[in-house]
Amino acid sequence: MKKKLIKLSAKEDAAITKAAMADPDARPLTDAEWERAGPTLIRGRGRPLGSGSKEQITLRIDKDTLDFYKSKGEGWQTFINLVLGEVRRESKSIAMVEKKMNQGVLIKSKLKIAA
């Protein structure tokens, strides 16, 4: 069943606006306030927008490795990003990362601070 929209007359609309303006706790927004609020009302349903500096990818990781990082709780994806960023900052090149992996000295004690 379709509901009908009841349109107010100009007189009824003015009376409602006058009553709302008289109530300090329920004051309607001014046009300027609506302009400032406009951009925040554009976003619809769904996940919030990201920071813009990260890229969403699909990555296949061993289950036990993933479980290890997920055990950190909320923020585990950010933590993985921090770990990978630390490896990158410490190593300067992929060749150096591979060399450190083979030597078993991939990450120095700096990472223990982040944990």
Helices and strands as residue ranges (DSSP letters): H 10-22, G 24-26, H 31-41, H 63-70, H 76-91, H 94-103, H 110-114
